[in-house]
Structure formats: structure tokens, C-alpha cells
Amino acid sequence: MKSSLGEISLLLLNWRDGGDAAASKLMPAVYSELRRLAACQMRNELPGHTLQTTALVNEAYLKLVSQKNPQWESRAHFFGVASRVMREILVEHTRKRAALKRGGARKIYLEDVAEPAAPNKGVDLLALDEALQRLEKLDPQQGRIVELRFFSGLSVEETAAALGISPRTVKRDWNLAKVWLHREMRTL
């Protein structure tokens, strides 16, 4: 079901204002976009991982709709929160797998976001998450840019629109954040 941006925004506003029926209508309207977000986040999973894209979408959606009094500001805000929830689910899944077997942390890539199939040097998801949490405390905007660009797979222009900043600022902060994260992760 292909939904207009206006329909999704209206459903989110109705849900925020107490319209429980809007929450149940939301899933069909946002499912394809949530699936795209999940696919972006899952693209660097190692072969044999146990969490599937559909399971990630479903678990994230359940967490999103279980929120009491959601304060959705916009469609972009909802998908930004959805992306963060998916990241948290993947990090927790990785922690559980790593606890079960030594060296269970998966590898992910900071380079070539626009070309996810390109060969890169991998980094540990848990180390990235820890470094990203520190970055978010130092510079929340850079943290959000990393989250939207890397974890959600948004383009520079989409990230700029979601954050209400210029594409030039996104490019600058994205490059600074990548350098900072690489440096931080080497010290872990």
C-alpha cells in the first residue's frame, strides 16, 4: 500500500492526540519504509545471523506502538525514532550473541554508506554504539547525522530535510563524525 506523506503525518498526529485507531492504521502505511530502514541496518550482518529483517521491523514496531503518549512531531521524527529503536534492538541482539560465545560481535562499516556492497574494514557494532553514545553527548547533531546516514541509509539531502539543516552542514558534520568515531574506536 503506497501512502502519501500527508496520510502518514495525519495518522501520527491523530495517534499523538489520543486516536488509538490511528496507531492500528499506521502499520500498513509505514511498513514498506520501516522495512527499508531495517534492510539498511541489516545489510552488514554476518552470514548466519539469527535476526531477520521482518523480525526487526516487527519488534521495532511493537516498541513504537507500546509508547504511552507518543510525541511525534512529524513523519521524519517517527522514522528517526524507528531507526534508533532498530539500532537498539540490533545492539542488544549482538550483546546477547556475544555473551553466548566469545567473539560474537558482528562487524559493520562506516565507509561508503552510499555503496553498501563496497569492501571495507569492519568495526565492532558494540564499539561503534559505545563511541556513538559518547559522540551524541558531545555533539547531538553529529550523532543524529550518523544515525540517519549510517543506520537509516538516508542520503545527505534526506538527512538535511529530516534535521532541518543544510546539506552542506550534513556533509561537514558527517565527515567530522566519521573521523571522530574511527579515532574513538581505536582507543577502545
Residue pairs with C-beta under 8 A, 6 or more apart in sequence:
1 28
1 29
1 31
1 32
2 32
3 28
3 29
3 30
5 75
7 29
8 26
8 29
8 30
8 75
8 78
9 74
9 75
11 22
11 25
11 26
11 29
12 22
12 26
12 70
12 72
12 74
12 75
12 78
13 72
14 21
14 22
15 22
15 23
15 26
15 70
15 72
16 69
16 70
16 71
16 72
23 65
26 65
27 61
27 65
30 78
30 79
30 82
31 57
33 79
34 57
34 60
34 61
34 79
34 82
35 53
35 54
35 57
36 153
37 79
37 82
37 83
37 86
37 152
37 153
38 53
38 54
38 56
38 57
38 60
38 86
39 53
40 116
40 151
40 152
40 153
41 56
41 83
41 86
41 87
41 90
41 151
41 152
41 153
42 49
42 51
42 52
42 53
42 56
42 90
43 116
43 153
44 106
44 107
44 108
44 109
44 116
44 122
45 51
45 106
46 106
46 107
49 106
50 93
50 97
51 89
51 90
51 93
56 86
56 89
56 90
59 89
60 82
60 85
60 86
60 89
61 82
63 85
63 89
64 70
64 78
64 81
64 82
64 85
72 78
72 81
76 161
76 162
79 152
79 162
80 144
80 147
80 148
80 152
80 162
83 147
83 148
83 151
83 152
84 147
84 151
86 151
87 129
87 147
87 151
90 125
91 125
91 126
91 129
94 104
94 105
94 106
94 125
94 126
95 126
97 104
97 105
97 106
98 104
98 105
98 126
105 124
105 125
105 126
105 127
106 124
106 125
107 122
107 123
107 124
107 125
108 122
108 123
108 124
108 125
108 128
109 116
109 120
109 121
109 122
109 123
110 120
110 123
110 128
110 150
110 178
110 181
110 182
111 118
111 120
111 121
111 178
112 118
112 120
113 149
113 150
113 153
114 155
116 153
123 185
124 185
127 185
127 188
128 181
128 185
130 188
131 181
131 184
131 185
131 188
132 143
132 146
132 147
132 181
134 184
135 142
135 143
135 146
135 177
135 180
135 181
135 184
136 142
136 143
136 144
139 173
139 177
141 163
141 165
141 173
142 173
142 174
142 176
142 177
142 180
143 177
144 163
145 159
145 163
145 170
145 173
145 174
145 177
146 174
146 177
146 178
146 181
148 154
148 158
148 159
148 162
148 163
149 156
149 159
149 170
149 174
154 162
156 167
156 170
156 171
156 174
157 167
159 170
159 174
160 166
160 167
160 169
160 170
163 170
